[in-house]
Amino acid sequence: MEKNSLLSEELQLRKPYVEDGEAIWQLVKETGVLDLNSPYSYLMLCKHFCNTCVVAEHNEKIVGFISGFKPPANPDVIFIWQVAVAESQRKHGLGISMLKAILAREECREVELLELTVSPSNVPAQALYHKLARDLDVPCDVSECFSADLFPAGNHEPEMLYRIGPFPQRV
């Protein structure tokens, strides 16, 4: 398991295992703000996209999860799908630590950009991504990705595309 020296010794950042799928689904559900996907989708993320996902574990309990993947047409990009942090761990820098842990992996050495979407009302997520860009000293460009009229029943805000990077080449 990978350890992150920026966090307490009891908190570990690591790649997810398939066996984590149920706990990840429960964490996302408990946030109350993220779109809850099927349990199957979290199993698939753990199995097939573990190199671009991260789990934060505290006292053997999953308290953070980021799902991400490299779009097939853009292997130099990591698209971050969801960032889930347990209430008990919020405002301690866990989200940014998990993002940096993904970017630091050998499998992500060639990544030039981080992309993700955020709804306009999700101010904490916006702050997180702007802070990441500042910390890494790279641009953060924002544009509309999905307009509200693309979502069924008209009950979803637009999703804004955040593009963070390009990152300096790492050797």
N, C-alpha and C positions, 0 to 999 in steps of 0.2 A: 504494500500500500504506500501511496505517496503521502508525504507529510508536507505541510506548508508551514514554514517557520514563522510566518506573520501571525499565525493563529495560535490559540492555546494548544497545549500538548494533548488535551482530550479531544480536540477537533481534528479530524483527518479529511483530506480531500483526495478522492480517488476516482478511478473509472468505475462506472456502475456494472454490477453483475445482474444477470437475468433474475436471480433470486431477490433483487431489490425492487422489482417491478411493482409489487403490491404496495410496499411502503412508499414508493415514489408517487403512485396514484393517490394514496391517502394524503400525503403531504400537499399535493396540488389541490386536492379537494378541500383540505383544511385552510388553504390560503383564502378561499372565498372570493378571490378576485380573478383568478386565471380560468381560462376555458378548460374544463375538465374533459380530457380525451378518454377513450376507452382504455381499460386496463391492458388490453392487447397492444395498444400503441406504445405504452411504456415498456412492455416486454420487448417489443421490436427495437425500440431505441437502445435499450440496454444490450441487446444481442448484436445488432448490426451497426450501431453508431456510437459504441462506447468510447472510441478515440476522440470524439468531439462532444461528449457529454461528461458531466462531473457530478459526483455525489459528495455532500458534506455529511460526515457522520460524527456525532457527539455521544459519548457513552453508549455506543452500539445502537444508536437511533439515528435515522436519516433526518437531518434538519435542513438540508439544502439540496437542490438539484437544478442543473442546467441541462436542457436538451439542445443539441445543435447538430448540424450535419453540413457536409460539403455538397453544395448543389452539383449534380453531375456535369452540367455545362460550365461550371465555374469552380474548378478544384482549388483555386487560390483564395476562395472565400469560405468562411464559416458563417452559416446562417444560424442564429440563435433563435430557437423557437419559444422556449419558456424558461423563466428564471423563477424558481420557487424557494422561498426562505421561510422557515418556521417563525412564528411570531416571537418566540423566545430568543431568536438569533438576529432579529432585525436591528438595524442601526449600529452594527458592530463591524461593518466592512466585509461581511461574508460574500455578498453578491459580487463585489469587485474582485475579491480574492479568488472566487471560483472562475470568473472570466479569465483572469490572468493565468490561472493554473491550466486552463485549456490551451491558451495561446503559447504557454511554455513547453508544451509537449513536443517531443520529437516528431510525432505524426503531423504536427501543425507548423513545422518549420517553414514550409513554403507558403503559408497563408499570408496574403497581403491585405485583406479586408475582413472586417467583421460586419455582418449585416443583420438587422433585426427589425421587427415592426413594433410600434408602440401606439396605443390610442392616445388622443390628445388629453384625456383626463387622467392618465397615469403619470402623474408628476414625479413620484418616487423613481419610476423606471427611467424617465427622461433625465433626472438628476444623476442616476447611476451611470448612464451611458456617456453623458457629457463629462463626468468625473473620470471615467476610464480614458476617454480621449485626451483629457488634460494630463493625466498621470503618464500616459504613453507618449505625450507630445506629438499627437497626430490630429488631423482634421476630423470633424464629425459633421457630415452633411445630412440634412433632413429634407425629404420630399414625400409627397403622397405616394403610397403604394397601392392601397385598396380603398376606393371611395365607399362611403356608407351605403350607397345604392347597390353595391355588389353583394351585400349580405342579405340573407332571407329575412322576411318579416320586418325589415326596416328598423330593427332594434339594436344595431351595432354601430359604434362610432367608426369613422374612417381609421385606417391603420397607416401610420406614417413610417416611412422607411428611413432607418438610421444607417449610414455607411461610415464606419470608423476605420480610419487608415488613409493611405497605405502605411503599413508597418515597415520599418527599416529591415533590410535583408539580414537574417541571422545565419551565422555559420556554425 
